[in-house]
Amino acid sequence: MNIKDLTFGRRQLRAMGLTALAVACASSAFAQQAPTTPPSLTADERAEQMLKQMSLKDMHHMVQSYNTMQGQQPPGGIGTAGYVPALDKLGIPAQQQNDAGIGVHNYPLDAGPGKQPNHVRGEQGNATPLPSTLAVAASWNPQIAYDGGRMIGGEAHAQGINILLAGGINLTREPRDGRTFEYLGEDPLLAARIDGAEIRGIQSQHVISTIKHYAVNDQETNRLTVSSNIDERAMRESDLLAFELAIEDGHPGSVMCGYNKVNGVWDCSNNHLLNEILKGDWKYPGWVMTDWGADHGPMDALSGTDQVSGIDVGTGLSIGSTSNSFGDPLLQAIAKGSIPRSRLEDMVRRILRSMYAVGLFDFPPVTKALDAEADALVSQRAAEQGIVLLKNEQGQLPLQGAIKSVAIIGGHADAGVLSGGGSAQVWPIGGPAIPAVKGPDWQWKVYDPSSPMKALQKLLPNAKISYDDGSDPTRAAALAKSSDVTLVFATQWTCEGVDVPNLALPDKQDALIDAIAAATPHSVVVLENGGPVKMPWLSKVSAVVEAWFPGARGGEAIANVLTGKINPSGRLPVTFPKDETQLPRPVITNEQQVDYNIEGAAVGYKWFDKKQLEPLFPFGFGLSYSSFGYSNLHVNNYGAHVTVSFTVTNTGSRAGMDTPQLYVGMPQGSGEAPRRLAGFEKVSLQPGQSRTVTLTVDPRLLAVFDPQAHRWQVAAGSYPLQVGHSSRDFALSGSATVAAASIAP
């Protein structure tokens, strides 16, 4: 979402006396009256009955949401990104649309240079941050995603919010993207299973989830103007497949169209994306809302957009847009017949249908205190399962109780853990660990108040633990040399609105790590970062722990993994390149066109496999303090339906979790790359314990999309199957003989 100026609306609000919105509100809140449609009917039937009671004015009321991200609120507003006032006479509740993803966002109001921001909902609007969405993807565990979604949905409901702008699933085509931390990695199957589970978790709390940003919105550079150029087959087999599978799994109430263009046409004006694919091929029944300012005129309605988001009540314009798209221009177009009234009816029907389906009518939000402790534990479990152990030479980890001295260097690890910036930013309960730092425009750099150092002191009570901020490498190296083990906390802050220029750690941290590694053979690097980074010092350090942005209890989660209280089980949801020269675009595109046909559908690990590149760390990679073996591969197939089963055994001495991964190759090189992820499952095993895992392959993962036939086509032939620990480490091989099939899109 684009929230360039959170105070812009106050002056206009006072000047107009809230006239337009006050008329729409009639009362300051939704009156708790019985719904006018019986809950025994389906959501579609209830929406149809309600629609018959609505006038043109009532229907028009539903297709714009108002920005209330400022201190002074209109009647019924509570300080959210989007607000549609209640229609009390019909029993239609207000829509309170709020940014989320890793938790409920509370909009900062800049208090001036050197001052900490106030917040539109005050301290009561602060919430529990999950780890970054990329960290949740690194868990490879849909249950973790569901639990996190349920938690943030519950906190939203308890704050009076009934729509969350959560469900980001844009694939990691550009690892320097400032929003990589908000998304779910590079593979459509993994991203969809995690996202679908998060969406179901949010909506279990009677809060609508909004999957975004549809579509191919894969970089922040020129995000308001850039055209993502990609051919139909490649788009269907990559970015769109992620959306398709996640929508099927999660059934989100809304889809948010993005800022960018696809093949020269704005996302929110794109008839092909919205009408032909989303609502046509996929039969999506919910509504399409714009990103804030992503509208381009009333004819967006004919292209498939149903609601324009974030209207400024002072100007009638959506944030960042010069068009009053769905205000008077929409009514004028309907009056002239250039947009039929039936289209407005369809727009409103879709909105009402989702509101009924998720329970906004029958289970209105009731403001109450958050269960901060229980919610923080949900966040901690997610962080623990998402932390990835990347290197562990000579058993450096876990840290043993016999250690007498530990040096902790950098990253404000004495105070807290880093979080990502922008509209996904969660202001934590109790406030940041250290004063927040103003970033570019409206972004803030926030450290969540969970200290790795304090958590380690509790787990290693007999060790002397010393901290150095790392500002002087010579001083830090001296501390490292005098300690049994040294933990270097390296950070990379990323945020919405700006991409990082390269994959290097900022602020001369590589040089700091080099100095520490030269001083001690027992150095451990703990990364808190938004996406892949280069590691020129990798061969010099004894261990590397990828902690991402670890959330409300990130310090405790990191300490638990470092000491072995938790056996690491995270796996990479993105490939870590050795450097930028291995990427399809070594320099991030700063033009008005980005050519994704370079890699096509071969995103991430598929690009590395296709080009026979050796990454720094491959997709799916992650170490454990235990070891796991695979055996007894069995393949069953009938037609284009393939099921694979095998045995997983914990061959180590510690209990742990493993994620066996199934990859499928395409016959005669018909696929975009040598192999595709076709299935996975996370299993928990005691030492010596075995379990049978059975994975069913979605036929679309055996197919190519044929634009001319407008079908998924499965070719007859032999399909290689491999089961392994990552996209580059296989233990079992087999094949499936598949019959030809044609599948509707």
N, C-alpha and C positions, 0 to 999 in steps of 0.2 A: 504494500500500500504506500502511496506517496503522501506524506503529511509534512509538507514543506514549511508551513507556518501555523503553529497551533494556537496562535492568538489572533489570527486575522479576522475572525468573525465577530468579535465583541462590538466594535464600533458600528458596523453595519446593523448588528442585531438591535442595538439601542435606537439607531436612527430610524429604523422601520417600525419600531414599537412591537416587534414580533407579530405583526398583523397577520401575515399569511399563515404562519405556523399556529398562531393562537386560534384562528378559525378552524384549522384542521384538528387541533387538539380537543377543543371543547371542554375537556376536563384535564387535570394534571396527571392522571394515571388511569389505567384500564380498570373500569369498574368490575368487580368480581361478581359477574352475573352468569346465569346458566347459558351455555352455548346454545345457539339457535338451530344447530343441526345435531341430531342424536348420535352419540359415540358408537352405537351399534352398527352404523353404516361404515363402508370403507372410506379411506381418505379421499379417494376420487369422488365418491358419491356425496360426501359432506361438502367438498369444495364446489361441486356443481350446484348443490342446493343453496349454498351461500351466495354464489355468483348470481343466481336468479334474483336475489334480494337487493343487489347493488345497482346504484345509479352510475351513470358515466363519471360523475364527480367522485363517487366512492372508489370506483376502479382506478381512476387516475391517481387517487391518493396513495395507492399501493406501489406505484412503480418508480418512486423516488425515495431514497433515504437521505436524511439530513445529517450533516456533520455537527456533532456536539462535543468535539474534542477541545473545548475551551472552558474556562472557569464558570462563566455565566450560562445557566442552562435554560432552555425553553421549557414550557410546561410539559412535564412527563419525561424530559431528558435526564439522563443520569451520567452523561459524560462518556459516550461511546463514539466509535468511528462513524457509525451510521444509525439513524433513528427514524423509524416510521411510526408516527403517533397512532395510538389506538383509535378505532372506530367504535366507540362505546355503544352507539345505537344498534349496531349489528353484533356486538359481542366479539369483535375482532381485536385481539391483544396487540399492543405495541411491539414493534421489532426493535430490539436493542442489539446492534451488530458490533462486535468488538474484536480487535486483533488478538491473535493467539498463535498457536503452533507449539510452543514449548510452555505455555502458561498464559494467564489472563493479563493482557497489557494494560497498564495504567498510564495515561498520556501525560508526559512531562510538560510543564509550563515554565519556560525559561525565566528565572528570577533575576537575570542580569549577570554581567561579567563576574567571575569568581564566586558566584553563589550557587548553591545546590538548587535544583528545580523543585517547584511545587508540583502537585499532581492534580489532575482534573477531578479525581474521586478521592483525593486526600489519602492519608495512610490506610484508610479502610479499603482502598482499591488495590493495595499491594497484594501479591499472590505468591504461590509456590512455583518456582521455575523447575521444569524438567531439564534433563540434559538436552543439548542441542538435538534437533531431529536427526541429524546425521549420526549422532551417538546412539540414538534409539535404533536406527537402521543397523548399526554395528552390533547390536544385540542379536540380530537375525532371529528374533523371537516375537512373533505377532502378539503373544499374550502380554509381553512387556508393553508393547504399543497400545494394546487395548486398555490395560490398567492405567497407563499414563493419560490416555484420552478420557477415560472415565473420571480420573482425578481432576483434570483441568475443566472438564464439562461440569463437574459438581461444584467447583469453585466459582465458575461463571454463573451458574444457576443461583448460588448463594449470594451473589453480588447483583442480582437483578438482570442478568444478561441471558438472552435466549438464542443468540446466533453467534457462533465463533468463526472468524475468518481463518480457520485452521484446516490443514490438509494439503500442504505444499508438496508437490511431487515432480517438479521439473527435473529432468535427468541432468547428471553432472557431465555435460559436454565440455564445459569450461571450468576446470578446477580452480581458476582464479576468481570465479564469480563470488561477489561479496555475500550472496545469500546461499552458498553451498551448505552452510551449517543448518539452514532451515529446511533443506530438502533431504532426499532419502537415497542418494547415491546414483550409480550409473546403470543399474540393471532394471529393466521394466518389471520383471517378476518379483524381485526382492522389494523394490519400491512399492509396488502395488499391494503386496501382502502386508507390509508394515503399515502403509497408509490406510488400507481398508480396515484394518484392526483399530487404528487410532480413531477413525471416523465412527466406527460402531461404538467405541467406548464413549466418545463425546455424546453421541445421540442417544445412548442409553440413559443419559441424564436429562432428556427432553430439551436438549440444546442442539440446534441445527449446526452441522459442520459444512464448511464450504471448501471444496477441493479447488486447488489453484496451482499455477496461473496458466490457464488454458489459452494458447498452447505454444510450445517451443520458446518459452521465456527463460533463456538459459544463460544470460549475462546481464549485468547491471550497466555496463558501459553503453551509453546512448539508448537506454532501455525504453525511453519515451518515443523514440523515432526509428529504431533499427528494424530492418526487415530480416527475419530468419528465413533463409532460402533453402528449401529441401524438397526432394521429389516425393511423390505420394507414397510409393512403396516404402522408402526409408522411414518416412514419418510414421506410417502405420505400424511398422515393425519395431519402433523405438519409443519416442515420446508419447505418441497417441496410444500405444499398447499399454503403457503404464497407466494412463488415465482410464482406459477401457476396463482393465482388470480391477483397478481400485474401485471404480464406480460400481462394478458388478458385485464386489465383495462388501463395500461399505455403505452403499446406497445413500450418498450425501444428499442433503436437501437442496444444496445450491452448488453451482459451478461458477467460479470467478474467471472471467476472460481477462487476458493480460494487456499490458501496455503496447507491446511490440506488434509489428506486422509479421505475417507469414506469407511468403511469396508475394510481397507487395501489398497485401490487404491487412488492415488493422484487425487484430484479434476480435474486438467487440463489434466489428463491422463485417465479419467474415462469414458469409452465408454457407460456404463449404464446411468450415469447422463447426459452426453452431447448428445450422439447420440440417445439412446433409449428413454429417457424421454423428454429432452428439445426439440430436433429437431424432434423426432419421435412422441411421444404421444401428445406433445403440439403444434407441427407444427410451432415451433419458426423460423421466417424467417431471423432474424438478425445474428450478428456474435458474437462469443465467443472470448474475449481477456483474456489473463492471468493476474493475479495479478503480480506485479513487482518481478520477480524471481521465479514465481510459475511453470515455464516450466521444463520439464524433458526429453527433447530429441525430435527429429523430428517426432517420431511416435505418439506424441501428436496430430498431424494433423489427423491421422486415428481415434483417439479417440474423435475427435470433436472440438478441439481447432483450431481457425482460425487465431489468431494473437498473437505473443509473444510481450510483452510490456516492455518498458524501456531498450532498448539495449544501452549499453555503446559504443559510437562510437570509443573508444580507444581499446577495447578488443573484441568487437562483442558479449559480454556476457550480458544477462539481469541482472539487479541488484539482488544480492543475489544468482544467479544461476551459476553453473560451466558449463552449457551446452549452446553451440551456436545453439540452437534448430532449429530455422527457417532460419538460414543463409546458409552457404555452405552445412551443413548436409542435409537440406531439399532438396536442388537442387540435391545433389548426390543420395538421395533416390528416387527422381523422375526419374533421369536418369537411375537408376538400375531397375525401375519398382516396387520397394517395396512400393512406394506411387504413385498412378496413377496421371497423369497430371489432370485428371478430378476432383480430390480432390482439387488441387490448384485452379482450376477454380471455384469450389463451394465456397472456402474460400473467394476469391476475389468478387465473385458475391454477397455474403452475405454482405460484407463490403460496396460495391457500392450501394446495394439496400437500406441500412439504410441511407447512405449519401444522396441519392435522396429523400427518403421518408420524412426525417426531414428538408430538404431544404438547405443542405450544398453547393450544386452546385448553386442554384438559389438565395440564400440570404447570400452571404459571409459576415463575420464579418467586421464591419467598426468601427475602433477605435474612441472613443469619450468619453467625460467626463461623469462620473456617476451622476445620480440624487440622491445624497447622502441623502437628506432630505426625499424624497418620499420613497426611499428604506428603510430608518431607520424606517419609520412609518409602513411599511409592517412587519418588524421584531418586532416592538412593539406590533402590534395587535396579532401576533402569541404568543408572550410571555404572553400577558394578558389573552388569551384564554387557554393557557397551564398551568398557575399557578393553583395549587391545594390547596384548604383550607382543611387541614387534621383535625384540632381541633379548636374549638372556644367556650370555656366555658364562660357562663354568658355574651355572647355578647361582649367579649373583643374587637373584631373587628366588624365593621370598626372603626378606630380611629376618634374621634369626634373633632370638632373645639374647644370645651371647654377645651381640654387638654392643660395644661400650660407647661409641661416639658416632654421631651422624651430623653431617653438615648439610644444611638446606640452603640452596642458592637461588635467589631471584623469584620472579613471578608473583610477588606479594604473597608467597605461600605461607607466610606467618599469619596472614589475615584472612584470605579468602581464595576463591577461584574465579577465573575470568568467564564472562558471558558474551554472547554476540549482540550486536547493536541493530537498531532500527525498529520496525513495527513488531518484530518478534521479541523485543526486549521485555523481560519481566522484572519489575521493580520488586525485590524480595521483601517478604515480611521482616520487619525490623530494620530495613534499610540496607544499603550497600556496606560491604566490609570496610571500605575506605571511601573518601569522597569521590563521587562520580566525576568523570572528566568529560567535558564537552567535546564531541567529535565534530565532523563536518555537518553543517546545517542543523538538523534536529536530532542527530544521533548522540548517544551518550555511552561512554565506556564504563561498565558497571562490574564490580567484583561481588559475587554472592558471598554472604557471610558464613563460610564454611572453611575453616583453616586446616589445610593438610598437616601443618606443623603441630597444631594442638591435638589433632586426631592421632598422629604418630606418637606424641608424648604419652597419650593414654595407653597405646598398645605396646610401647617400648619403655616401660617406666624405669628401667635400670640403665638406660642409655642417656648420655649427655647429648642433647640436640641443640645445635647452634644455628643461627640464621644470619645470612649476609644478603643484602639486596642485589648484589651482582654488579653494581655500578662501577666498581674498580676490579677488573679481572685479576690483577696482581694480588690484591687483598683476599679475594675469593679463593684464588688458587692456594694461598697459604693456609686458609682454613681447611680446604679440601685435603691438603697434604697431611694435616695433623689429625684427620678423622678416619675412622674405619671405613666409612662409606659416604659418598657424597651424592645428593639428589639435586639435580639442576632442573628447575621448573622453567621451561621455555614457553613463551606465549606468542600467539599471533591473533590479534583482534581483527575480526571482519564484521562487516555490517551492510545492511541494505543501502542501496543508493550509490555504492562505489565498489569497484573491483580492486583486488590487490594487484600491484604491478607485476609481480613475479611470485615464485614459489619459495623464496628465501624467507627465513625468519627475520623479522625487522629488528632494528635497534642494536645491531652488532652482536646479537646473541650467539651467532655461529662462532665468533672469535672468543666469546666467554666460554663456550663449551670446549673449544680447543684448549684453552688455558687450563681448565679444570681437568680435562683428560690427560694433559701432559703432567699434571701434578699428582695424579692418583690412578692406579689401575682399577679402582672400584668406583666408577662413576656411572650413575643412572640418570638418564634424561627422561623427564616427565613432560609431555607435550599437552598444552591447552590451546587448541587451535580450531579454526573454522573449516579446514580442509587439508588436502595433501600439502606437504612441505618437503623441500630438499634437505638432505642430511649429509653435508660434506664431511662431517665428523663421525659418521656411523661406525667406521672400522676402529675408531679410537676409544669408544665407550663400551662399557660392559653390558648395559641393558638399556632398552628404550620402551617406554610405556606411553601409548596413545590414549590420553584421557579426554580429548575433545573439549567442549565447554560442558562441564559435568553437573551443573545444576545445584539445587538447594542443599544437598548433602554431598557435594562433590569431594570435599576434603576428606570426609569419612570414607567414601567409596575408594578414593585413591589410596588412603592409608590401609584399608582392608586388603586391597590387592597387593600392595607392596609388602605387607607382612604375611601374606598367605592365609589370612582369615577368610578371604574369598579367593577361590581359584579362578584366574582370568579365563573368560570364555568368549570375549568379543572377537569378531571377524571383520575385516575391512569391507565396507560397502562401496569403496572406491579404490581404484588403482593409484598407488603412489609412484609417479614417474621419477626417474633419476634426475631429470632436469627438463626444462621447457622444450628442448629440441625434440623430445619424443612425442610432443603433443601434435594433433592435427594442425593447429595454428600456434606456432612457437611464440608469436607475439599476439596478445589479445587484440581482437578486431576493434578498431576505433573508427570504422567507417559506418555508413548508413546501410550497408548490406553485410551480412555475415553468411558465408557459404558453408552450410552444414552438409552439402553433398560431398565434401572432401572425405568425410568418414561415413556419411550416410547413416545406416542403422548400426554400424560397427562402433558403438560408443564404449569408451573405457577399455575394459579388458579385451573386448572384441577387436578394437583397433590394435592393441599391442600384439594379440595373437595373429591377426591378419598381416601385420607388418613385421612379424617375428622380432619384436623388440623385447628386451629384458628389462622389466621394471625394477624400481627399488624394492617395492613390495607388491605382490599381486592381489587382485580382487579375491576376497574370501579368505585371506591369510590371517592367522592369529595363533599364537603359542599358548600353551597351558603348562601348569606345574605337574600335570599328569600326561599320559599318552593314550592314544586310542587306535584300535585296529579295526579293519573292515574285512568281512568274509561273506561267503554264501550268497553270491549275487544270483538273483532269479529275475528273469524278464518275462512278463506275460503281455501279449498284445493281441488285440482283435481289431482288424481294420486299422483305423488311425488312433485307436485308444491303447495307450501303453502304460503299464504299471511295473514298477521296479521295486524289488524288496532285497534287503541285505541285512547282515548282522553287524552291530557296532559293539565293541568290547572295550571297556576301560582296562588297559594293560598296565596302568601305573599304580602307584601306591597311595594316591589321594583321590578323594571324591571330586568329581568335576563334571562340566558340561561340554558337549561337543556338538558341532554342526556339520554333519556330513552333507556334501553338496553333489547333486546329480547334474551332469552336463551332457548335452546331446549334440552330435554333429549332423550336418545335413548331407544327403547323398549327392554325389557328383559335384560337390562344391557349389550347390545352389544357394547356400545361405550367405549372409553378409560377412561371416567370419567362420573360422574353423569350428567353433562350438558356442552353444548358448546355455545359460543356466536354465535348467528345466525342473528343478525341485530341490528342496532342502528341509531339514527338520532339526530343531535343537533338542537334544536329549540329555538327561541328567543321570549319571551312573556312579555307583559306588565302585571301589577298586575290585577288579575281577568280574564285575557284573556285565552281562550282555543284554542287548535288546534288538528286536527286529524292527527295522524301519521300512515302511512301505510308502512309496511316492507315486502319485498318479500324474502323468504329464498332460498338461493342457494341449489339445491338438493344435492350437495356434502357434505353439512353440516348435512344432514340427513343420510348419507351413511357411510359405512366402505369400505376400499380398500381391495379387494381380490387379492393378488398377483398371485395365481394360475390361476384365471379366467382373470386376467389382466383387471379388471373392478371395477368401483365403484358400490357397491351393496346396494340398499335401501331395507330394509326389510319391508314387510307389517306389519302394526300394529298401535298402538296408541302412539303418540309422545307427551309427556308433554311439555307445553309451559309456560314460566314465563316472565313477564315484570317487571323490577325493576330499582332501582337506582344504583345497583352494582351487582357483582356476588354472593353476600350474602344478598341482601336486595330486596325482591320481593313484589310487590303490587297487581299484577294480575296473575291469573293462568287459564290455559285452556289446550286444547289438539287438535291435528290434527290426523285424521285417514288417513293414507297414504298407497297407493297401492305399491306393489313391483315394483322395477325398476332396470335396469342395465344401467350404464352410461359409455361410453368410457372414458379412461383416457385422 
